Amino acid sequence: MGKIILRLDRVMADRKMSLNELSDKVGVSNVNLSKMKTGKISAIRFSTLEAICDVLDCQPGDILEYDKNAKSE
């Protein structure tokens, strides 16, 4: 089975947005966004994903990627 890879860091860099700025605009703690950025989460609420996509003006597929060949941890 493959693995879902989070690309939040790439989208944030493209938008030149800091973790603190995204945290303020989305209403999610820096700690939780940092875990998302580093891929250290196992779930995400749709409401959080919607808020992130709204603030970053992106689609969920810009943040989430499925790698069929990667091994889940």
PQR file of N, CA, C, O and H, with PARSE charges and radii, in Angstrom:
ATOM      1  N   MET A   1       0.832  -1.178   0.000 -0.4000 1.5000
ATOM      2  CA  MET A   1       0.000   0.000   0.000 -0.0000 2.0000
ATOM      3  C   MET A   1       0.880   1.246   0.000  0.5500 1.7000
ATOM      4  O   MET A   1       1.972   1.239   0.567 -0.5500 1.4000
ATOM      5  N   GLY A   2       0.409   2.301  -0.628 -0.4000 1.5000
ATOM      6  CA  GLY A   2       1.146   3.560  -0.715 -0.0000 2.0000
ATOM      7  C   GLY A   2       0.981   4.433   0.513  0.5500 1.7000
ATOM      8  O   GLY A   2       0.599   3.969   1.587 -0.5500 1.4000
ATOM      9  H   GLY A   2      -0.478   2.307  -1.088  0.4000 1.0000
ATOM     10  N   LYS A   3       1.274   5.683   0.329 -0.4000 1.5000
ATOM     11  CA  LYS A   3       1.280   6.635   1.453 -0.0000 2.0000
ATOM     12  C   LYS A   3       0.810   8.004   0.977  0.5500 1.7000
ATOM     13  O   LYS A   3       1.131   8.427  -0.134 -0.5500 1.4000
ATOM     14  H   LYS A   3       1.584   6.060  -0.544  0.4000 1.0000
ATOM     15  N   ILE A   4       0.054   8.689   1.819 -0.4000 1.5000
ATOM     16  CA  ILE A   4      -0.336  10.072   1.564 -0.0000 2.0000
ATOM     17  C   ILE A   4       0.808  10.968   2.026  0.5500 1.7000
ATOM     18  O   ILE A   4       1.283  10.849   3.155 -0.5500 1.4000
ATOM     19  H   ILE A   4      -0.206   8.346   2.721  0.4000 1.0000
ATOM     20  N   ILE A   5       1.243  11.857   1.153 -0.4000 1.5000
ATOM     21  CA  ILE A   5       2.329  12.785   1.463 -0.0000 2.0000
ATOM     22  C   ILE A   5       1.747  14.194   1.519  0.5500 1.7000
ATOM     23  O   ILE A   5       1.010  14.609   0.624 -0.5500 1.4000
ATOM     24  H   ILE A   5       0.857  11.954   0.236  0.4000 1.0000
ATOM     25  N   LEU A   6       2.085  14.919   2.572 -0.4000 1.5000
ATOM     26  CA  LEU A   6       1.604  16.288   2.736 -0.0000 2.0000
ATOM     27  C   LEU A   6       2.581  17.263   2.100  0.5500 1.7000
ATOM     28  O   LEU A   6       3.786  17.198   2.343 -0.5500 1.4000
ATOM     29  H   LEU A   6       2.684  14.582   3.299  0.4000 1.0000
ATOM     30  N   ARG A   7       2.064  18.153   1.297 -0.4000 1.5000
ATOM     31  CA  ARG A   7       2.880  19.147   0.595 -0.0000 2.0000
ATOM     32  C   ARG A   7       2.564  20.574   1.050  0.5500 1.7000
ATOM     33  O   ARG A   7       2.739  21.532   0.297 -0.5500 1.4000
ATOM     34  H   ARG A   7       1.085  18.206   1.099  0.4000 1.0000
ATOM     35  N   LEU A   8       2.097  20.699   2.296 -0.4000 1.5000
ATOM     36  CA  LEU A   8       1.735  22.015   2.814 -0.0000 2.0000
ATOM     37  C   LEU A   8       2.918  22.968   2.765  0.5500 1.7000
ATOM     38  O   LEU A   8       2.749  24.140   2.430 -0.5500 1.4000
ATOM     39  H   LEU A   8       1.955  19.921   2.908  0.4000 1.0000
ATOM     40  N   ASP A   9       4.110  22.490   3.093 -0.4000 1.5000
ATOM     41  CA  ASP A   9       5.290  23.352   3.097 -0.0000 2.0000
ATOM     42  C   ASP A   9       5.544  23.944   1.713  0.5500 1.7000
ATOM     43  O   ASP A   9       5.908  25.114   1.596 -0.5500 1.4000
ATOM     44  H   ASP A   9       4.248  21.538   3.365  0.4000 1.0000
ATOM     45  N   ARG A  10       5.356  23.148   0.673 -0.4000 1.5000
ATOM     46  CA  ARG A  10       5.581  23.620  -0.697 -0.0000 2.0000
ATOM     47  C   ARG A  10       4.561  24.696  -1.090  0.5500 1.7000
ATOM     48  O   ARG A  10       4.916  25.712  -1.689 -0.5500 1.4000
ATOM     49  H   ARG A  10       5.060  22.198   0.768  0.4000 1.0000
ATOM     50  N   VAL A  11       3.288  24.458  -0.744 -0.4000 1.5000
ATOM     51  CA  VAL A  11       2.247  25.429  -1.083 -0.0000 2.0000
ATOM     52  C   VAL A  11       2.456  26.722  -0.300  0.5500 1.7000
ATOM     53  O   VAL A  11       2.283  27.812  -0.847 -0.5500 1.4000
ATOM     54  H   VAL A  11       3.000  23.633  -0.257  0.4000 1.0000
ATOM     55  N   MET A  12       2.824  26.612   0.962 -0.4000 1.5000
ATOM     56  CA  MET A  12       3.097  27.808   1.763 -0.0000 2.0000
ATOM     57  C   MET A  12       4.267  28.596   1.173  0.5500 1.7000
ATOM     58  O   MET A  12       4.208  29.824   1.104 -0.5500 1.4000
ATOM     59  H   MET A  12       2.964  25.728   1.406  0.4000 1.0000
ATOM     60  N   ALA A  13       5.310  27.917   0.753 -0.4000 1.5000
ATOM     61  CA  ALA A  13       6.472  28.590   0.160 -0.0000 2.0000
ATOM     62  C   ALA A  13       6.071  29.284  -1.140  0.5500 1.7000
ATOM     63  O   ALA A  13       6.494  30.410  -1.397 -0.5500 1.4000
ATOM     64  H   ALA A  13       5.357  26.920   0.809  0.4000 1.0000
ATOM     65  N   ASP A  14       5.261  28.620  -1.956 -0.4000 1.5000
ATOM     66  CA  ASP A  14       4.793  29.230  -3.203 -0.0000 2.0000
ATOM     67  C   ASP A  14       4.008  30.510  -2.938  0.5500 1.7000
ATOM     68  O   ASP A  14       4.077  31.464  -3.713 -0.5500 1.4000
ATOM     69  H   ASP A  14       4.917  27.705  -1.747  0.4000 1.0000
ATOM     70  N   ARG A  15       3.257  30.522  -1.832 -0.4000 1.5000
ATOM     71  CA  ARG A  15       2.428  31.692  -1.481 -0.0000 2.0000
ATOM     72  C   ARG A  15       3.178  32.675  -0.593  0.5500 1.7000
ATOM     73  O   ARG A  15       2.642  33.717  -0.216 -0.5500 1.4000
ATOM     74  H   ARG A  15       3.200  29.747  -1.202  0.4000 1.0000
ATOM     75  N   LYS A  16       4.428  32.335  -0.259 -0.4000 1.5000
ATOM     76  CA  LYS A  16       5.252  33.168   0.630 -0.0000 2.0000
ATOM     77  C   LYS A  16       4.528  33.464   1.954  0.5500 1.7000
ATOM     78  O   LYS A  16       4.491  34.603   2.420 -0.5500 1.4000
ATOM     79  H   LYS A  16       4.863  31.489  -0.565  0.4000 1.0000
ATOM     80  N   MET A  17       3.963  32.420   2.533 -0.4000 1.5000
ATOM     81  CA  MET A  17       3.224  32.564   3.781 -0.0000 2.0000
ATOM     82  C   MET A  17       3.927  31.800   4.894  0.5500 1.7000
ATOM     83  O   MET A  17       4.308  30.642   4.727 -0.5500 1.4000
ATOM     84  H   MET A  17       3.993  31.495   2.154  0.4000 1.0000
ATOM     85  N   SER A  18       4.090  32.462   6.020 -0.4000 1.5000
ATOM     86  CA  SER A  18       4.744  31.828   7.168 -0.0000 2.0000
ATOM     87  C   SER A  18       3.747  30.966   7.933  0.5500 1.7000
ATOM     88  O   SER A  18       2.533  31.082   7.763 -0.5500 1.4000
ATOM     89  H   SER A  18       3.781  33.403   6.155  0.4000 1.0000
ATOM     90  N   LEU A  19       4.291  30.107   8.772 -0.4000 1.5000
ATOM     91  CA  LEU A  19       3.469  29.254   9.618 -0.0000 2.0000
ATOM     92  C   LEU A  19       2.609  30.096  10.557  0.5500 1.7000
ATOM     93  O   LEU A  19       1.434  29.795  10.766 -0.5500 1.4000
ATOM     94  H   LEU A  19       5.277  30.013   8.910  0.4000 1.0000
ATOM     95  N   ASN A  20       3.198  31.152  11.122 -0.4000 1.5000
ATOM     96  CA  ASN A  20       2.446  32.026  12.036 -0.0000 2.0000
ATOM     97  C   ASN A  20       1.291  32.716  11.320  0.5500 1.7000
ATOM     98  O   ASN A  20       0.188  32.806  11.861 -0.5500 1.4000
ATOM     99  H   ASN A  20       4.153  31.396  10.952  0.4000 1.0000
ATOM    100  N   GLU A  21       1.538  33.198  10.113 -0.4000 1.5000
ATOM    101  CA  GLU A  21       0.497  33.880   9.355 -0.0000 2.0000
ATOM    102  C   GLU A  21      -0.631  32.911   9.003  0.5500 1.7000
ATOM    103  O   GLU A  21      -1.806  33.248   9.148 -0.5500 1.4000
ATOM    104  H   GLU A  21       2.433  33.125   9.674  0.4000 1.0000
ATOM    105  N   LEU A  22      -0.281  31.713   8.542 -0.4000 1.5000
ATOM    106  CA  LEU A  22      -1.300  30.726   8.202 -0.0000 2.0000
ATOM    107  C   LEU A  22      -2.089  30.330   9.444  0.5500 1.7000
ATOM    108  O   LEU A  22      -3.311  30.190   9.387 -0.5500 1.4000
ATOM    109  H   LEU A  22       0.673  31.439   8.424  0.4000 1.0000
ATOM    110  N   SER A  23      -1.404  30.153  10.551 -0.4000 1.5000
ATOM    111  CA  SER A  23      -2.059  29.795  11.806 -0.0000 2.0000
ATOM    112  C   SER A  23      -3.086  30.851  12.202  0.5500 1.7000
ATOM    113  O   SER A  23      -4.211  30.515  12.573 -0.5500 1.4000
ATOM    114  H   SER A  23      -0.411  30.268  10.597  0.4000 1.0000
ATOM    115  N   ASP A  24      -2.707  32.114  12.126 -0.4000 1.5000
ATOM    116  CA  ASP A  24      -3.617  33.207  12.470 -0.0000 2.0000
ATOM    117  C   ASP A  24      -4.840  33.228  11.554  0.5500 1.7000
ATOM    118  O   ASP A  24      -5.965  33.407  12.021 -0.5500 1.4000
ATOM    119  H   ASP A  24      -1.794  32.387  11.825  0.4000 1.0000
ATOM    120  N   LYS A  25      -4.625  33.047  10.269 -0.4000 1.5000
ATOM    121  CA  LYS A  25      -5.715  33.146   9.296 -0.0000 2.0000
ATOM    122  C   LYS A  25      -6.639  31.932   9.309  0.5500 1.7000
ATOM    123  O   LYS A  25      -7.834  32.057   9.042 -0.5500 1.4000
ATOM    124  H   LYS A  25      -3.711  32.901   9.889  0.4000 1.0000
ATOM    125  N   VAL A  26      -6.090  30.759   9.619 -0.4000 1.5000
ATOM    126  CA  VAL A  26      -6.879  29.523   9.610 -0.0000 2.0000
ATOM    127  C   VAL A  26      -7.526  29.266  10.968  0.5500 1.7000
ATOM    128  O   VAL A  26      -8.589  28.650  11.048 -0.5500 1.4000
ATOM    129  H   VAL A  26      -5.119  30.658   9.835  0.4000 1.0000
ATOM    130  N   GLY A  27      -6.882  29.741  12.033 -0.4000 1.5000
ATOM    131  CA  GLY A  27      -7.406  29.497  13.372 -0.0000 2.0000
ATOM    132  C   GLY A  27      -7.002  28.133  13.916  0.5500 1.7000
ATOM    133  O   GLY A  27      -7.721  27.542  14.721 -0.5500 1.4000
ATOM    134  H   GLY A  27      -6.019  30.242  11.968  0.4000 1.0000
ATOM    135  N   VAL A  28      -5.855  27.638  13.474 -0.4000 1.5000
ATOM    136  CA  VAL A  28      -5.308  26.367  13.943 -0.0000 2.0000
ATOM    137  C   VAL A  28      -3.959  26.670  14.580  0.5500 1.7000
ATOM    138  O   VAL A  28      -3.218  27.525  14.095 -0.5500 1.4000
ATOM    139  H   VAL A  28      -5.271  28.118  12.820  0.4000 1.0000
ATOM    140  N   SER A  29      -3.643  25.979  15.652 -0.4000 1.5000
ATOM    141  CA  SER A  29      -2.395  26.270  16.368 -0.0000 2.0000
ATOM    142  C   SER A  29      -1.162  26.017  15.506  0.5500 1.7000
ATOM    143  O   SER A  29      -1.171  25.194  14.590 -0.5500 1.4000
ATOM    144  H   SER A  29      -4.245  25.285  16.046  0.4000 1.0000
ATOM    145  N   ASN A  30      -0.105  26.754  15.831 -0.4000 1.5000
ATOM    146  CA  ASN A  30       1.186  26.560  15.153 -0.0000 2.0000
ATOM    147  C   ASN A  30       1.655  25.117  15.271  0.5500 1.7000
ATOM    148  O   ASN A  30       2.198  24.551  14.322 -0.5500 1.4000
ATOM    149  H   ASN A  30      -0.098  27.423  16.574  0.4000 1.0000
ATOM    150  N   VAL A  31       1.443  24.531  16.438 -0.4000 1.5000
ATOM    151  CA  VAL A  31       1.902  23.160  16.678 -0.0000 2.0000
ATOM    152  C   VAL A  31       1.223  22.194  15.706  0.5500 1.7000
ATOM    153  O   VAL A  31       1.883  21.353  15.096 -0.5500 1.4000
ATOM    154  H   VAL A  31       1.002  24.991  17.209  0.4000 1.0000
ATOM    155  N   ASN A  32      -0.099  22.320  15.567 -0.4000 1.5000
ATOM    156  CA  ASN A  32      -0.819  21.415  14.673 -0.0000 2.0000
ATOM    157  C   ASN A  32      -0.435  21.647  13.217  0.5500 1.7000
ATOM    158  O   ASN A  32      -0.282  20.686  12.463 -0.5500 1.4000
ATOM    159  H   ASN A  32      -0.635  23.004  16.063  0.4000 1.0000
ATOM    160  N   LEU A  33      -0.276  22.899  12.810 -0.4000 1.5000
ATOM    161  CA  LEU A  33       0.133  23.171  11.432 -0.0000 2.0000
ATOM    162  C   LEU A  33       1.557  22.693  11.187  0.5500 1.7000
ATOM    163  O   LEU A  33       1.873  22.215  10.097 -0.5500 1.4000
ATOM    164  H   LEU A  33      -0.400  23.680  13.423  0.4000 1.0000
ATOM    165  N   SER A  34       2.404  22.817  12.175 -0.4000 1.5000
ATOM    166  CA  SER A  34       3.779  22.339  12.043 -0.0000 2.0000
ATOM    167  C   SER A  34       3.804  20.827  11.840  0.5500 1.7000
ATOM    168  O   SER A  34       4.569  20.316  11.022 -0.5500 1.4000
ATOM    169  H   SER A  34       2.147  23.205  13.060  0.4000 1.0000
ATOM    170  N   LYS A  35       2.966  20.116  12.586 -0.4000 1.5000
ATOM    171  CA  LYS A  35       2.869  18.667  12.417 -0.0000 2.0000
ATOM    172  C   LYS A  35       2.371  18.325  11.013  0.5500 1.7000
ATOM    173  O   LYS A  35       2.831  17.364  10.396 -0.5500 1.4000
ATOM    174  H   LYS A  35       2.344  20.531  13.251  0.4000 1.0000
ATOM    175  N   MET A  36       1.433  19.119  10.522 -0.4000 1.5000
ATOM    176  CA  MET A  36       0.945  18.899   9.157 -0.0000 2.0000
ATOM    177  C   MET A  36       2.056  19.130   8.152  0.5500 1.7000
ATOM    178  O   MET A  36       2.240  18.357   7.211 -0.5500 1.4000
ATOM    179  H   MET A  36       1.059  19.900  11.023  0.4000 1.0000
ATOM    180  N   LYS A  37       2.787  20.198   8.368 -0.4000 1.5000
ATOM    181  CA  LYS A  37       3.869  20.571   7.457 -0.0000 2.0000
ATOM    182  C   LYS A  37       4.932  19.488   7.359  0.5500 1.7000
ATOM    183  O   LYS A  37       5.499  19.256   6.292 -0.5500 1.4000
ATOM    184  H   LYS A  37       2.638  20.825   9.132  0.4000 1.0000
ATOM    185  N   THR A  38       5.194  18.834   8.471 -0.4000 1.5000
ATOM    186  CA  THR A  38       6.231  17.812   8.505 -0.0000 2.0000
ATOM    187  C   THR A  38       5.684  16.403   8.267  0.5500 1.7000
ATOM    188  O   THR A  38       6.444  15.434   8.250 -0.5500 1.4000
ATOM    189  H   THR A  38       4.733  19.023   9.338  0.4000 1.0000
ATOM    190  N   GLY A  39       4.373  16.293   8.085 -0.4000 1.5000
ATOM    191  CA  GLY A  39       3.773  14.995   7.809 -0.0000 2.0000
ATOM    192  C   GLY A  39       3.623  14.113   9.027  0.5500 1.7000
ATOM    193  O   GLY A  39       3.500  12.895   8.894 -0.5500 1.4000
ATOM    194  H   GLY A  39       3.757  17.080   8.099  0.4000 1.0000
ATOM    195  N   LYS A  40       3.631  14.702  10.214 -0.4000 1.5000
ATOM    196  CA  LYS A  40       3.560  13.934  11.455 -0.0000 2.0000
ATOM    197  C   LYS A  40       2.123  13.796  11.974  0.5500 1.7000
ATOM    198  O   LYS A  40       1.903  13.730  13.183 -0.5500 1.4000
ATOM    199  H   LYS A  40       3.731  15.691  10.322  0.4000 1.0000
ATOM    200  N   ILE A  41       1.157  13.752  11.070 -0.4000 1.5000
ATOM    201  CA  ILE A  41      -0.236  13.582  11.471 -0.0000 2.0000
ATOM    202  C   ILE A  41      -0.802  12.342  10.787  0.5500 1.7000
ATOM    203  O   ILE A  41      -0.281  11.881   9.772 -0.5500 1.4000
ATOM    204  H   ILE A  41       1.335  13.806  10.087  0.4000 1.0000
ATOM    205  N   SER A  42      -1.870  11.817  11.358 -0.4000 1.5000
ATOM    206  CA  SER A  42      -2.499  10.643  10.757 -0.0000 2.0000
ATOM    207  C   SER A  42      -3.904  10.955  10.260  0.5500 1.7000
ATOM    208  O   SER A  42      -4.530  10.121   9.606 -0.5500 1.4000
ATOM    209  H   SER A  42      -2.294  12.192  12.183  0.4000 1.0000
ATOM    210  N   ALA A  43      -4.407  12.159  10.567 -0.4000 1.5000
ATOM    211  CA  ALA A  43      -5.752  12.543  10.140 -0.0000 2.0000
ATOM    212  C   ALA A  43      -5.829  14.064  10.063  0.5500 1.7000
ATOM    213  O   ALA A  43      -5.058  14.780  10.702 -0.5500 1.4000
ATOM    214  H   ALA A  43      -3.898  12.836  11.098  0.4000 1.0000
ATOM    215  N   ILE A  44      -6.785  14.534   9.260 -0.4000 1.5000
ATOM    216  CA  ILE A  44      -7.050  15.970   9.174 -0.0000 2.0000
ATOM    217  C   ILE A  44      -8.555  16.157   9.016  0.5500 1.7000
ATOM    218  O   ILE A  44      -9.201  15.428   8.262 -0.5500 1.4000
ATOM    219  H   ILE A  44      -7.411  13.953   8.742  0.4000 1.0000
ATOM    220  N   ARG A  45      -9.097  17.114   9.712 -0.4000 1.5000
ATOM    221  CA  ARG A  45     -10.531  17.416   9.589 -0.0000 2.0000
ATOM    222  C   ARG A  45     -10.775  18.129   8.275  0.5500 1.7000
ATOM    223  O   ARG A  45      -9.969  18.947   7.831 -0.5500 1.4000
ATOM    224  H   ARG A  45      -8.572  17.706  10.324  0.4000 1.0000
ATOM    225  N   PHE A  46     -11.902  17.805   7.662 -0.4000 1.5000
ATOM    226  CA  PHE A  46     -12.255  18.491   6.426 -0.0000 2.0000
ATOM    227  C   PHE A  46     -12.373  19.996   6.652  0.5500 1.7000
ATOM    228  O   PHE A  46     -12.001  20.778   5.777 -0.5500 1.4000
ATOM    229  H   PHE A  46     -12.557  17.141   8.023  0.4000 1.0000
ATOM    230  N   SER A  47     -12.882  20.411   7.804 -0.4000 1.5000
ATOM    231  CA  SER A  47     -13.033  21.845   8.072 -0.0000 2.0000
ATOM    232  C   SER A  47     -11.666  22.533   8.096  0.5500 1.7000
ATOM    233  O   SER A  47     -11.533  23.665   7.632 -0.5500 1.4000
ATOM    234  H   SER A  47     -13.184  19.776   8.514  0.4000 1.0000
ATOM    235  N   THR A  48     -10.655  21.855   8.634 -0.4000 1.5000
ATOM    236  CA  THR A  48      -9.295  22.410   8.647 -0.0000 2.0000
ATOM    237  C   THR A  48      -8.735  22.470   7.236  0.5500 1.7000
ATOM    238  O   THR A  48      -8.145  23.475   6.839 -0.5500 1.4000
ATOM    239  H   THR A  48     -10.763  20.936   9.011  0.4000 1.0000
ATOM    240  N   LEU A  49      -8.919  21.396   6.478 -0.4000 1.5000
ATOM    241  CA  LEU A  49      -8.439  21.360   5.098 -0.0000 2.0000
ATOM    242  C   LEU A  49      -9.124  22.440   4.265  0.5500 1.7000
ATOM    243  O   LEU A  49      -8.477  23.103   3.454 -0.5500 1.4000
ATOM    244  H   LEU A  49      -9.398  20.579   6.800  0.4000 1.0000
ATOM    245  N   GLU A  50     -10.431  22.619   4.464 -0.4000 1.5000
ATOM    246  CA  GLU A  50     -11.168  23.666   3.742 -0.0000 2.0000
ATOM    247  C   GLU A  50     -10.621  25.048   4.075  0.5500 1.7000
ATOM    248  O   GLU A  50     -10.437  25.877   3.183 -0.5500 1.4000
ATOM    249  H   GLU A  50     -10.956  22.081   5.122  0.4000 1.0000
ATOM    250  N   ALA A  51     -10.361  25.300   5.359 -0.4000 1.5000
ATOM    251  CA  ALA A  51      -9.848  26.609   5.781 -0.0000 2.0000
ATOM    252  C   ALA A  51      -8.461  26.862   5.198  0.5500 1.7000
ATOM    253  O   ALA A  51      -8.169  27.969   4.747 -0.5500 1.4000
ATOM    254  H   ALA A  51     -10.510  24.627   6.084  0.4000 1.0000
ATOM    255  N   ILE A  52      -7.610  25.847   5.205 -0.4000 1.5000
ATOM    256  CA  ILE A  52      -6.264  25.992   4.642 -0.0000 2.0000
ATOM    257  C   ILE A  52      -6.348  26.276   3.148  0.5500 1.7000
ATOM    258  O   ILE A  52      -5.654  27.157   2.640 -0.5500 1.4000
ATOM    259  H   ILE A  52      -7.847  24.948   5.572  0.4000 1.0000
ATOM    260  N   CYS A  53      -7.195  25.534   2.446 -0.4000 1.5000
ATOM    261  CA  CYS A  53      -7.351  25.742   1.004 -0.0000 2.0000
ATOM    262  C   CYS A  53      -7.902  27.141   0.707  0.5500 1.7000
ATOM    263  O   CYS A  53      -7.499  27.776  -0.267 -0.5500 1.4000
ATOM    264  H   CYS A  53      -7.759  24.818   2.858  0.4000 1.0000
ATOM    265  N   ASP A  54      -8.816  27.611   1.542 -0.4000 1.5000
ATOM    266  CA  ASP A  54      -9.375  28.951   1.357 -0.0000 2.0000
ATOM    267  C   ASP A  54      -8.286  30.012   1.507  0.5500 1.7000
ATOM    268  O   ASP A  54      -8.154  30.898   0.662 -0.5500 1.4000
ATOM    269  H   ASP A  54      -9.143  27.095   2.333  0.4000 1.0000
ATOM    270  N   VAL A  55      -7.512  29.919   2.580 -0.4000 1.5000
ATOM    271  CA  VAL A  55      -6.470  30.916   2.860 -0.0000 2.0000
ATOM    272  C   VAL A  55      -5.358  30.863   1.814  0.5500 1.7000
ATOM    273  O   VAL A  55      -4.875  31.904   1.368 -0.5500 1.4000
ATOM    274  H   VAL A  55      -7.619  29.200   3.266  0.4000 1.0000
ATOM    275  N   LEU A  56      -4.953  29.653   1.422 -0.4000 1.5000
ATOM    276  CA  LEU A  56      -3.847  29.511   0.469 -0.0000 2.0000
ATOM    277  C   LEU A  56      -4.318  29.548  -0.985  0.5500 1.7000
ATOM    278  O   LEU A  56      -3.505  29.475  -1.906 -0.5500 1.4000
ATOM    279  H   LEU A  56      -5.346  28.808   1.784  0.4000 1.0000
ATOM    280  N   ASP A  57      -5.634  29.662  -1.187 -0.4000 1.5000
ATOM    281  CA  ASP A  57      -6.218  29.695  -2.533 -0.0000 2.0000
ATOM    282  C   ASP A  57      -5.706  28.511  -3.363  0.5500 1.7000
ATOM    283  O   ASP A  57      -5.115  28.682  -4.430 -0.5500 1.4000
ATOM    284  H   ASP A  57      -6.295  29.721  -0.438  0.4000 1.0000
ATOM    285  N   CYS A  58      -5.952  27.309  -2.836 -0.4000 1.5000
ATOM    286  CA  CYS A  58      -5.484  26.096  -3.503 -0.0000 2.0000
ATOM    287  C   CYS A  58      -6.543  25.010  -3.413  0.5500 1.7000
ATOM    288  O   CYS A  58      -7.593  25.201  -2.799 -0.5500 1.4000
ATOM    289  H   CYS A  58      -6.432  27.170  -1.969  0.4000 1.0000
ATOM    290  N   GLN A  59      -6.265  23.898  -4.014 -0.4000 1.5000
ATOM    291  CA  GLN A  59      -7.123  22.719  -3.968 -0.0000 2.0000
ATOM    292  C   GLN A  59      -6.515  21.694  -3.013  0.5500 1.7000
ATOM    293  O   GLN A  59      -5.306  21.709  -2.786 -0.5500 1.4000
ATOM    294  H   GLN A  59      -5.412  23.743  -4.512  0.4000 1.0000
ATOM    295  N   PRO A  60      -7.343  20.797  -2.446 -0.5600 1.5000
ATOM    296  CA  PRO A  60      -6.790  19.762  -1.566  0.2800 2.0000
ATOM    297  C   PRO A  60      -5.671  18.960  -2.233  0.5500 1.7000
ATOM    298  O   PRO A  60      -4.717  18.555  -1.569 -0.5500 1.4000
ATOM    299  N   GLY A  61      -5.784  18.733  -3.522 -0.4000 1.5000
ATOM    300  CA  GLY A  61      -4.760  17.991  -4.246 -0.0000 2.0000
ATOM    301  C   GLY A  61      -3.433  18.716  -4.343  0.5500 1.7000
ATOM    302  O   GLY A  61      -2.416  18.100  -4.661 -0.5500 1.4000
ATOM    303  H   GLY A  61      -6.559  19.062  -4.061  0.4000 1.0000
ATOM    304  N   ASP A  62      -3.423  20.014  -4.075 -0.4000 1.5000
ATOM    305  CA  ASP A  62      -2.163  20.759  -4.038 -0.0000 2.0000
ATOM    306  C   ASP A  62      -1.401  20.463  -2.745  0.5500 1.7000
ATOM    307  O   ASP A  62      -0.178  20.596  -2.688 -0.5500 1.4000
ATOM    308  H   ASP A  62      -4.249  20.515  -3.817  0.4000 1.0000
ATOM    309  N   ILE A  63      -2.142  20.060  -1.709 -0.4000 1.5000
ATOM    310  CA  ILE A  63      -1.566  19.818  -0.382 -0.0000 2.0000
ATOM    311  C   ILE A  63      -1.338  18.333  -0.129  0.5500 1.7000
ATOM    312  O   ILE A  63      -0.363  17.950   0.517 -0.5500 1.4000
ATOM    313  H   ILE A  63      -3.135  19.952  -1.755  0.4000 1.0000
ATOM    314  N   LEU A  64      -2.241  17.500  -0.641 -0.4000 1.5000
ATOM    315  CA  LEU A  64      -2.170  16.058  -0.417 -0.0000 2.0000
ATOM    316  C   LEU A  64      -1.769  15.340  -1.693  0.5500 1.7000
ATOM    317  O   LEU A  64      -2.291  15.622  -2.772 -0.5500 1.4000
ATOM    318  H   LEU A  64      -3.033  17.812  -1.166  0.4000 1.0000
ATOM    319  N   GLU A  65      -0.842  14.417  -1.556 -0.4000 1.5000
ATOM    320  CA  GLU A  65      -0.387  13.648  -2.709 -0.0000 2.0000
ATOM    321  C   GLU A  65      -0.317  12.175  -2.317  0.5500 1.7000
ATOM    322  O   GLU A  65       0.128  11.844  -1.218 -0.5500 1.4000
ATOM    323  H   GLU A  65      -0.419  14.188  -0.679  0.4000 1.0000
ATOM    324  N   TYR A  66      -0.752  11.300  -3.205 -0.4000 1.5000
ATOM    325  CA  TYR A  66      -0.674   9.869  -2.946 -0.0000 2.0000
ATOM    326  C   TYR A  66       0.496   9.285  -3.715  0.5500 1.7000
ATOM    327  O   TYR A  66       0.575   9.416  -4.936 -0.5500 1.4000
ATOM    328  H   TYR A  66      -1.114  11.569  -4.097  0.4000 1.0000
ATOM    329  N   ASP A  67       1.400   8.642  -2.997 -0.4000 1.5000
ATOM    330  CA  ASP A  67       2.550   7.984  -3.613 -0.0000 2.0000
ATOM    331  C   ASP A  67       2.357   6.479  -3.466  0.5500 1.7000
ATOM    332  O   ASP A  67       2.515   5.923  -2.380 -0.5500 1.4000
ATOM    333  H   ASP A  67       1.336   8.535  -2.004  0.4000 1.0000
ATOM    334  N   LYS A  68       2.018   5.842  -4.555 -0.4000 1.5000
ATOM    335  CA  LYS A  68       1.715   4.416  -4.559 -0.0000 2.0000
ATOM    336  C   LYS A  68       2.916   3.568  -4.134  0.5500 1.7000
ATOM    337  O   LYS A  68       2.746   2.488  -3.568 -0.5500 1.4000
ATOM    338  H   LYS A  68       1.889   6.293  -5.438  0.4000 1.0000
ATOM    339  N   ASN A  69       4.116   4.051  -4.404 -0.4000 1.5000
ATOM    340  CA  ASN A  69       5.323   3.276  -4.118 -0.0000 2.0000
ATOM    341  C   ASN A  69       5.925   3.528  -2.738  0.5500 1.7000
ATOM    342  O   ASN A  69       6.795   2.778  -2.294 -0.5500 1.4000
ATOM    343  H   ASN A  69       4.254   4.929  -4.864  0.4000 1.0000
ATOM    344  N   ALA A  70       5.474   4.564  -2.067 -0.4000 1.5000
ATOM    345  CA  ALA A  70       6.006   4.872  -0.737 -0.0000 2.0000
ATOM    346  C   ALA A  70       5.407   3.912   0.287  0.5500 1.7000
ATOM    347  O   ALA A  70       4.263   3.478   0.146 -0.5500 1.4000
ATOM    348  H   ALA A  70       4.768   5.174  -2.427  0.4000 1.0000
ATOM    349  N   LYS A  71       6.161   3.593   1.285 -0.4000 1.5000
ATOM    350  CA  LYS A  71       5.692   2.693   2.348 -0.0000 2.0000
ATOM    351  C   LYS A  71       5.146   3.499   3.505  0.5500 1.7000
ATOM    352  O   LYS A  71       5.772   4.458   3.956 -0.5500 1.4000
ATOM    353  H   LYS A  71       7.089   3.946   1.400  0.4000 1.0000
ATOM    354  N   SER A  72       3.963   3.106   3.990 -0.4000 1.5000
ATOM    355  CA  SER A  72       3.402   3.746   5.172 -0.0000 2.0000
ATOM    356  C   SER A  72       4.231   3.353   6.384  0.5500 1.7000
ATOM    357  O   SER A  72       4.781   2.254   6.450 -0.5500 1.4000
ATOM    358  H   SER A  72       3.454   2.327   3.623  0.4000 1.0000
ATOM    359  N   GLU A  73       4.310   4.264   7.335 -0.4000 1.5000
ATOM    360  CA  GLU A  73       5.113   4.009   8.542 -0.0000 2.0000
ATOM    361  C   GLU A  73       4.268   3.409   9.623  0.5500 1.7000
ATOM    362  O   GLU A  73       4.768   3.125  10.712 -0.5500 1.4000
ATOM    363  H   GLU A  73       3.863   5.157   7.281  0.4000 1.0000
TER
END
